[in-house]
Amino acid sequence: MPKNGKRGKKGGKKGGEKTESTSKTKSQESVLAFAAANSKLWETRLGIAEASRNGYKDCAHRLAVENEEISNTMIRNEKDMVDVISFLKDKLTEQQKVLDREQEKSRVLRVTTRQEIETLIEDFTKKINHLEEKLKERNQEIFVLKDELKFAKDFRRKRDQMQKDISDLKQTMDNANKIHREEFGRLEKKFLLEKIQIEKDSKKKINELTEKTHHEAVLNLDETTKQVFKENVRLKEALNLEMKQNEILKKEKDDAVAENDKLKEENKTNKMALKKKLSQDTRDKQQLMSYKSKVETLENSLTHVVREFDTEKSKMSLTAISEDPSGLKVELTRLQRIMELKSREMVKIKRLAKTILDQRTELENFFMSALEDVKSEIAKEKSSQSKMQTSNVSYSMFNTLDKNETQLSLNTQIDICELSWPQKERVLRHLFAKMNGQK
């Protein structure tokens, strides 16, 4: 029995060693499989990196080519910009001279207006002194006035009624002016809207016609003339920009004209208000004279009653008479100053708008005449060059050049896009030469 037990223990030890060896082999196999999978993963990553590197190389090559093309276009644009800037600088100097002349005129105008204002101030001070003297005389006459309490109450009641009537009249006049201004603004807005619509329709029709003619011309052009046409399109865009600036200036002119009309309307209303104030002043004076006559008729019979109320009535009369003339004088001076300033501003705006329009029209005429002269010279040069080329080419090319020669004449319409930079410089030189000769 003990021997069998020992054998069983030995057999158990051998079985444990076998399981340990199998587990070790399994772990080694799993490590090898993991290493193989990891190597395949890194191989795929390497392939992806190589593909992306090749793509980056292609992109870098394309970007270098595009960069070179962009640099060439930038150089051409810089040349165009230099020529345009030189032309605009000359134009700016001329406009600066015009501005200096206008500033000198405005300075002289300010001096004259200051002198006129001083003379007006002196005149109105004299008038005010004269009115103050008259007011003193009236005050002395008022101290002599004697009236009863019943007449004073009646006069106060009538004065309140008169003030109420005047306020009602002012209210109706303000309402009428308001209605007139609203109607005028509505009509002005309607006119501007119709004008803008007409301009849009005309521009739309012109653009449609130009696009149609351009499309027909492009269909009939060859490759070289298509390139010239592209240059023409670019220059037309620049011309459209200048036209937009012209429209902005035109709009500013229209605004100035509308402001001028508005100032004229305000001037008319101020004149009407001034006339009404003067008529009201005359009515007040006449009424005061009538009251004075009534007081003088009742002076002898009502002396003993008026003595008790002399102080109160004199104060009331002084305040009533002193308020109206002073307010009238201030209003009169204010309205006259506003009228003069508005009229001077309108005259200045009209002169400035006229000078700008004259200068712009003159410059456009000079430019168009110079451009036509240079176009005729270019047509002559092209015709002579085509004749020289036909003498050196073969008989097969002679017919095509002969056709081009017959189509080219002095009356040919040459677009400004067809001009080279020396020819454009000749246009500008010819333009300034004509301007200097005209001056």
C-alpha positions in Angstrom: 0.0 0.0 0.0 2.7 2.5 0.8 4.4 1.8 -2.6 1.3 2.5 -4.6 1.0 5.9 -2.9 4.5 6.9 -3.8 3.9 6.0 -7.5 0.8 8.2 -7.6 2.7 11.2 -6.4 5.4 10.8 -9.0 2.9 10.5 -11.8 1.3 13.8 -10.6 4.6 15.6 -10.8 5.1 14.6 -14.4 1.7 15.8 -15.5 2.3 19.3 -13.9 5.6 19.7 -15.8 3.8 18.9 -19.1 1.1 21.6 -18.6 3.8 24.2 -17.8 5.7 23.5 -21.0 2.5 23.7 -23.1 1.5 27.1 -21.5 5.0 28.5 -22.3 4.8 27.5 -26.0 1.3 29.0 -26.2 2.6 32.3 -24.8 5.5 32.4 -27.2 3.1 31.8 -30.1 0.9 34.6 -29.0 3.9 37.0 -28.8 5.0 36.0 -32.3 1.5 36.6 -33.7 1.3 40.0 -32.0 4.7 40.9 -33.4 3.7 39.8 -36.9 0.5 41.9 -36.7 2.4 44.9 -35.4 4.9 44.6 -38.3 2.0 44.5 -40.8 0.5 47.6 -39.2 3.8 49.5 -39.4 4.2 48.4 -43.0 0.7 49.8 -43.9 1.5 53.1 -42.0 4.8 53.3 -44.0 2.9 52.9 -47.3 0.4 55.6 -46.3 3.2 58.0 -45.3 5.0 57.4 -48.6 1.8 58.1 -50.6 1.1 61.3 -48.6 4.8 62.4 -49.1 4.4 62.0 -52.9 1.1 64.0 -52.8 2.8 66.8 -50.9 5.6 66.9 -53.5 3.0 67.2 -56.3 1.2 70.0 -54.4 4.4 71.8 -53.7 5.3 71.7 -57.4 1.9 73.0 -58.5 2.1 75.8 -55.9 5.5 76.8 -57.2 4.2 77.1 -60.7 1.1 79.0 -59.5 3.3 81.3 -57.4 5.4 82.1 -60.5 2.3 82.9 -62.5 1.0 85.1 -59.7 4.3 87.0 -59.5 4.2 87.7 -63.2 0.7 89.0 -63.0 1.6 91.1 -60.0 4.5 92.7 -61.9 2.2 93.6 -64.8 -0.4 95.0 -62.3 2.3 97.0 -60.6 3.3 98.6 -64.0 -0.3 99.4 -64.7 -0.7 100.9 -61.2 2.4 103.1 -61.6 1.0 104.6 -64.8 -2.4 105.2 -63.3 -0.9 106.7 -60.2 1.2 109.1 -62.2 -1.9 110.2 -64.1 -4.0 110.6 -60.9 -1.2 112.6 -59.3 -1.3 115.1 -62.1 -5.0 115.3 -61.9 -4.8 115.7 -58.1 -2.4 118.7 -58.4 -4.9 120.4 -60.8 -7.7 119.8 -58.4 -5.6 121.1 -55.5 -5.0 124.3 -57.4 -8.7 124.7 -58.0 -9.3 124.1 -54.3 -6.7 126.7 -53.3 -8.5 129.2 -55.6 -11.8 128.4 -54.0 -10.4 128.7 -50.5 -9.1 132.2 -51.4 -12.5 133.2 -52.7 -14.1 131.9 -49.6 -11.6 133.9 -47.5 -12.4 137.1 -49.4 -16.1 136.3 -49.1 -15.8 135.8 -45.3 -14.1 139.2 -45.0 -16.8 140.9 -47.1 -19.5 139.2 -45.0 -17.9 140.3 -41.8 -17.8 143.9 -43.0 -21.4 143.7 -44.1 -22.4 142.2 -40.8 -20.6 145.0 -39.0 -22.4 147.6 -41.1 -25.7 145.8 -40.4 -25.0 145.8 -36.7 -24.3 149.5 -36.7 -27.5 150.2 -38.7 -29.6 148.1 -36.3 -28.0 149.6 -33.2 -29.0 153.0 -34.6 -32.5 151.7 -35.2 -32.6 150.2 -31.7 -31.5 153.5 -30.2 -34.2 155.3 -32.2 -36.8 152.9 -31.1 -35.6 153.2 -27.5 -36.1 156.9 -27.7 -39.5 156.4 -29.1 -40.2 154.0 -26.3 -39.1 156.5 -23.7 -41.5 159.0 -25.2 -44.3 156.5 -25.2 -43.5 155.6 -21.5 -43.8 159.3 -20.6 -47.1 159.4 -22.4 -48.2 156.3 -20.6 -47.5 157.9 -17.2 -49.9 160.6 -18.2 -52.7 158.2 -19.1 -55.6 158.0 -16.7 -58.3 155.5 -17.0 -60.9 153.9 -14.7 -60.8 150.3 -13.4 -63.6 149.2 -15.7 -61.8 150.4 -18.8 -58.6 148.6 -17.5 -60.5 145.3 -17.1 -62.1 145.7 -20.5 -58.7 146.3 -22.0 -57.2 143.3 -20.3 -60.1 141.1 -21.5 -59.7 142.4 -25.1 -55.9 141.8 -24.9 -56.4 138.2 -23.9 -58.8 137.7 -26.7 -56.4 139.2 -29.2 -53.5 137.0 -27.9 -55.8 134.0 -28.3 -56.7 135.0 -31.9 -53.0 135.5 -32.7 -52.1 132.1 -31.2 -54.8 130.5 -33.3 -53.6 132.3 -36.4 -50.0 131.1 -35.7 -51.3 127.6 -35.2 -53.1 127.6 -38.5 -50.1 129.1 -40.2 -47.8 126.4 -38.7 -50.2 123.7 -39.8 -50.3 125.0 -43.3 -46.5 125.2 -43.4 -46.3 121.7 -42.1 -48.7 120.4 -44.8 -46.8 122.3 -47.4 -43.4 120.8 -46.3 -44.8 117.3 -46.2 -46.3 117.7 -49.7 -43.0 119.1 -51.0 -41.0 116.3 -49.4 -43.4 113.7 -50.9 -43.1 115.2 -54.4 -39.3 115.5 -54.1 -39.0 111.9 -53.0 -41.3 110.8 -55.9 -39.2 112.7 -58.3 -35.9 111.2 -57.0 -37.4 107.7 -57.1 -38.6 108.1 -60.7 -35.2 109.6 -61.7 -33.3 106.6 -60.2 -35.6 104.2 -61.9 -35.1 105.8 -65.3 -31.4 105.8 -64.8 -31.4 102.1 -63.8 -33.5 101.2 -66.9 -31.2 103.1 -69.2 -28.1 101.6 -67.7 -29.7 98.1 -68.0 -30.5 98.6 -71.6 -27.0 100.0 -72.3 -25.4 97.0 -70.6 -27.5 94.6 -72.5 -26.6 96.2 -75.8 -22.9 96.2 -74.9 -22.9 92.6 -73.8 -24.7 91.6 -77.0 -22.2 93.4 -79.2 -19.3 92.1 -77.2 -20.6 88.5 -77.5 -21.0 88.9 -81.2 -17.5 90.4 -81.5 -15.9 87.6 -79.5 -17.4 84.9 -81.7 -15.8 86.5 -84.8 -12.3 87.0 -83.1 -9.3 84.7 -83.4 -7.0 83.8 -80.5 -4.8 86.9 -80.6 -7.7 89.3 -80.7 -9.4 87.3 -77.9 -6.4 88.2 -75.7 -6.8 91.8 -76.7 -10.5 91.6 -75.9 -9.6 90.3 -72.4 -7.4 93.3 -71.9 -10.3 95.5 -73.1 -12.6 93.9 -70.5 -10.1 94.7 -67.8 -9.8 98.3 -68.8 -13.6 98.6 -69.1 -13.9 97.5 -65.5 -11.5 100.4 -64.5 -13.7 102.7 -66.6 -16.8 101.5 -64.8 -15.1 102.3 -61.6 -14.5 105.9 -62.8 -18.2 106.0 -63.9 -19.3 105.0 -60.5 -17.3 107.8 -59.0 -18.9 110.1 -61.4 -22.3 108.9 -60.3 -21.3 109.6 -56.7 -20.3 113.1 -57.6 -23.6 113.6 -59.5 -25.5 112.3 -56.5 -23.7 114.8 -54.3 -24.6 117.6 -56.8 -28.3 116.5 -56.7 -28.2 116.6 -52.9 -26.7 120.1 -53.1 -29.4 121.2 -55.5 -32.1 119.8 -53.2 -30.6 121.5 -50.2 -30.6 124.7 -52.3 -34.3 124.4 -53.1 -35.0 123.7 -49.4 -33.1 126.8 -48.4 -35.1 128.8 -50.9 -38.3 127.5 -49.5 -37.1 128.4 -46.0 -36.2 131.9 -47.2 -39.7 132.4 -48.6 -41.3 131.2 -45.3 -39.0 133.5 -43.3 -40.0 136.5 -45.6 -43.7 135.7 -45.1 -43.2 135.4 -41.3 -41.3 138.8 -41.3 -44.1 140.5 -43.3 -46.7 139.1 -40.9 -44.7 140.3 -37.9 -44.4 143.8 -39.4 -48.2 143.9 -40.2 -48.9 142.7 -36.7 -46.7 145.5 -35.3 -48.5 148.1 -37.4 -51.9 146.8 -36.2 -50.7 146.9 -32.6 -49.5 150.5 -33.1 -52.9 151.6 -34.6 -54.8 149.9 -31.8 -52.6 151.7 -29.3 -53.3 155.0 -30.9 -57.0 154.3 -30.8 -56.8 153.5 -27.1 -54.8 156.6 -26.5 -57.5 158.7 -28.2 -60.2 157.1 -26.0 -58.1 157.8 -22.9 -57.7 161.4 -23.8 -61.5 161.9 -24.3 -62.3 160.4 -20.9 -59.3 162.0 -19.1 -61.1 165.0 -17.5 -64.2 163.0 -16.3 -62.4 160.1 -14.7 -59.4 161.7 -13.0 -60.5 161.0 -9.4 -61.1 157.2 -10.2 -57.8 156.6 -12.0 -55.6 158.1 -9.3 -56.2 155.0 -7.1 -55.0 152.6 -9.8 -52.3 154.8 -11.4 -49.4 152.7 -10.1 -50.8 149.3 -11.0 -51.9 150.4 -14.5 -48.5 152.1 -15.3 -46.6 148.9 -14.4 -48.9 146.8 -16.5 -48.7 149.2 -19.5 -44.9 149.3 -19.2 -44.5 145.5 -19.3 -47.0 145.2 -22.2 -45.3 147.8 -24.4 -41.7 146.9 -23.5 -42.0 143.2 -24.3 -43.4 143.4 -27.8 -40.8 145.8 -29.4 -37.8 144.0 -27.9 -39.0 140.6 -29.1 -39.8 142.0 -32.5 -36.3 143.5 -32.8 -34.6 140.3 -31.8 -36.7 138.2 -34.2 -36.1 140.7 -37.0 -32.3 140.7 -36.7 -32.3 136.9 -36.4 -34.4 136.4 -39.5 -32.3 138.8 -41.6 -29.1 137.2 -40.6 -30.4 133.7 -41.4 -31.6 135.0 -44.8 -28.2 136.5 -45.7 -26.2 133.5 -44.6 -28.5 131.1 -46.5 -28.4 133.1 -49.7 -24.5 133.3 -49.5 -24.3 129.6 -49.0 -26.5 128.9 -52.0 -24.4 131.2 -54.2 -21.2 129.5 -53.1 -22.7 126.0 -53.8 -23.9 127.1 -57.3 -20.5 128.4 -58.2 -18.6 125.4 -57.0 -20.9 123.0 -58.8 -20.6 125.0 -62.0 -16.8 125.0 -61.9 -16.6 121.3 -61.2 -18.9 120.5 -64.2 -17.0 122.8 -66.5 -13.7 121.3 -65.6 -14.9 117.8 -66.0 -16.5 118.4 -69.4 -13.4 120.2 -70.6 -11.1 117.3 -69.5 -13.4 114.7 -71.1 -13.4 116.6 -74.4 -9.6 116.9 -74.4 -9.2 113.2 -73.6 -11.5 112.0 -76.3 -10.0 114.2 -79.0 -6.4 113.1 -78.1 -7.6 109.4 -78.1 -9.1 109.8 -81.5 -5.9 111.3 -82.9 -3.7 108.5 -81.5 -6.2 105.9 -82.8 -5.9 107.3 -86.3 -2.1 107.2 -86.1 -2.2 103.6 -84.8 -4.5 102.6 -87.7 -2.0 104.1 -90.2 0.9 102.2 -88.5 -1.0 98.9 -88.6 -1.8 99.3 -92.3 1.8 100.1 -93.1 3.1 97.2 -91.1 0.7 94.8 -92.8 1.9 96.0 -96.2 5.5 95.4 -95.2 4.7 91.9 -93.9 2.9 90.9 -97.1 6.0 91.5 -99.2 8.1 89.0 -97.1 5.7 86.1 -96.7 4.9 83.3 -99.1 2.1 83.2 -101.6 0.0 80.9 -99.4 -0.1 83.5 -96.6 -0.5 86.4 -99.0 -4.3 86.0 -99.3 -5.0 86.0 -95.6 -2.8 89.1 -95.0 -4.4 90.8 -97.9 -7.8 90.3 -96.4 -6.7 91.7 -93.1 -5.2 94.7 -94.9 -8.4 95.4 -96.8 -10.4 95.3 -93.5 -8.0 97.7 -91.8 -8.5 101.4 -92.8 -8.2 104.8 -91.2 -11.9 104.6 -90.2 -11.4 101.4 -88.2 -12.6 101.7 -84.6 -9.6 100.8 -82.4 -10.3 99.9 -78.8 -8.1 101.3 -76.0 -7.3 97.8 -75.0 -5.4 97.3 -78.2 -2.9 100.0 -77.3 0.5 99.1 -75.9 2.1 100.9 -73.0 4.1 103.3 -75.2 1.0 104.1 -77.2 -1.0 104.7 -74.0 1.8 107.1 -72.9 1.5 108.8 -76.3 -2.2 109.3 -75.7 -1.6 110.9 -72.3 1.2 113.1 -73.7 -1.0 114.2 -76.5 -3.8 114.9 -74.1 -1.6 117.1 -71.9 -0.1 118.8 -74.9 -3.6 119.8 -76.1 -4.6 121.0 -72.7 -1.5 123.2 -72.4 -2.1 124.5 -76.0 -5.7 125.3 -75.2 -4.7 127.1 -72.0 
